[in-house]
Amino acid sequence: MVMTIPTALTWFRIALIPVFTVTFYLPVEWSHFATALVFSIAAITDWLDGHLARKLSQTSAFGAFLDPVADKLMVAVALVLLVQSEPTPWLAIPAIVIIGREIAISALREWMAGIGKNAAVAVNKIGKIKTTFQITALIMLLYHNPLLGIPVRELGYIALYIAAALTLWSMAIYLRVAWPLLNDNHPCK
């Protein structure tokens, strides 16, 4: 396997996960800022690796596998950290919805690939909008503090609930596409 720029960026994003985890727990005044900044850098590499893979014609099967793994790890770790620091149903419920959907759709994609129908559950536009709200919400919630009088944390909650609603909507779209195959007599494990 040749290390391409997009794959290196994906590995870098994965390497940033323990960094923003450490900054999250630092007992210093600027830890929220540092955590949000590191998470933001990771989010930018998510966009950049896909853009460069297409622009430089450096797409690969390994990159196609690793990129969504890095995304899901990044989001799940951020949600777990946030729920652990603020264990309320108001944060736990959208976190469960988002993480649960990621697990369910990953399993659905794996099953669909196993029967040769993985193109039927490709990423859709709602999924991209969901990701934008999700990343924005997580940056705001990790930052936590008001900024120039703007209630960042509260806006983060709103964006997180929008992301959770879009998560359910995109899952419904995936399931609707896959439903005929799920009801068919395909070989199962």
N, C-alpha and C positions, 0 to 999 in steps of 0.2 A: 504494500500500500504506500503510495506517494502522499506525503503531507502537503496538502494544498493550503492556500491562504484561508479559504472558508472553513476548512476542517480545523486549522490552527485556531481560528477565532472561536469555533465551537468548543474546543478544548479549553481555551482561555475562559469562556463563559462558565464552564463547569468548575474551573479552578477558582473563580470568583465566589462560588457558593460558600466555601468555608471562610472566605475573607469577610463577606457581609454577615455571616453568622458570628464571627468573632467581634466585628464592630458593633453588632446589635447588643452584645452583652458587655461592652466596655463601660466601666463605671465613670464615664466622663461626660461632660455637658454636651459635647459635639457628636456623641455616638449616633444619634438619630440622623443627623446630617450626613455623617460618613456612611452609614448603612444605606441610606437612600441614594447617595452618590454612587457607591459601588454597585448597587442593584441597577441603577440607571445605566451605568457603563455596560453591565451585562446585557441589559435590554437592547441597548444600541448595537451590541455585537450580534444579537439575534437578527436584527434587520440587516446589518451589514454583511453577515456571512451569506445570507440568501441572495442578496443583491450581487455580491462579488461572484458567487458561484455561477449565477446566470450570465453576468457580464463577461467574466473571464472564461466561460465554458469549462468550469471546474466542478461540475456536479459529479457526484459519485454515489454508489449504493451505500457506502459506509457513511458518507455525509448525510444522506437522506435518512439513515437510521439514527445517527447520533444527534442531529439537530433537534428533533422533537423530544428526545430523551433529555437533552440539556434544558430545553424549555420547561418540561414538566417538573424536573428536579428543582429548577430555580423557583418556579411558582409554588410548588408544594412546600419547599423549605421556608420560603417567606411566609406563607400562610400558617404553617405550624409555629413558627417563631411568634407571629402576631397573636395567634390564639393562646399560646402559652403565656404570653405577657399580659394578655387581657382576656381571661377565660369567661367570656359572656356568650350567651346564645346569639347575641346580635352580630358577633364576629364568627362564632363557630358554625352557624348554619350556612352562610354563604361559602365558608371555607370547605365544609363537607360537600356542598353541592358541586363546587369547582373541582375538588380533588376526586370526588366520586365519579363525576362525568369523565374526567381524564382517564381514569382506570377503565370505565365501561367502554369508552370509545376506542381506547387502545386495544382492549380485548376484542371488540367488534372488528377493528381493522385487521388484527392478527388472524381472526377466523376467516374474514373475507379474503385475505391474501391466501390463506390455506386452500380455499376453494376456487382461487383464480379470479376473484371479483373485486380486488382491492381498489380499482379505479372508481368503483361505485361509491366509495366513501372517502373521496378526496376532500381536501380542505375546501370549505366554501367561504363566501363573502361574509356571512354572519360570524363564522369562526374567526375571521381576521378582525372584525369590529369588536368581537368579544375579547380577543387578545389585547387590543388597544385599551379598552376600558379596564381590563384586568391589570395590565402593567401600570397604567396610570394610577389606579386605585392602590396598588401595592406600594408604589413610590410615595404616594401621599401618606399612606398609613405608616410606612416605615419612617418617613420624615417626622410625622406626628405633630410638630409644633406649628402654631400660626405663623404665617409669613406675610409681612406688611399688612397685618390686620385681616388677612384671609384665613378662614378656619380650615386649614389644610386637612386635618384629621377628619372633620365632618364631611368635607367634600370627598375624601377618600372612601368613607363609608357609602356615600351615595353612588360613587363610581363602582364600588365593589358589588352593591346590590344590582346595579345595571348589568355588570359583568355576569353575576349569577343568573339573572333572568336570560341574558343572551346565551349563557352556557346551556340552560335548559332548552331554549329554542333551537340552538344548533344541534343538540343531542336529539331532539325530536326529528329534525330534518334527516340526520344520519340514520336514525332508526326507521323512519318512513321509507327511505331508499332501500335499506337492508331488509325490511319486514318480509317482502315476498320470498327472499332467500332464506330467512330465518324460519319461515313456515313450510319451506320445501323440504324434501327428503334428502338433504345433503349429508354425507358421512360426518359423524360427530365422534368426539373422543369420549 
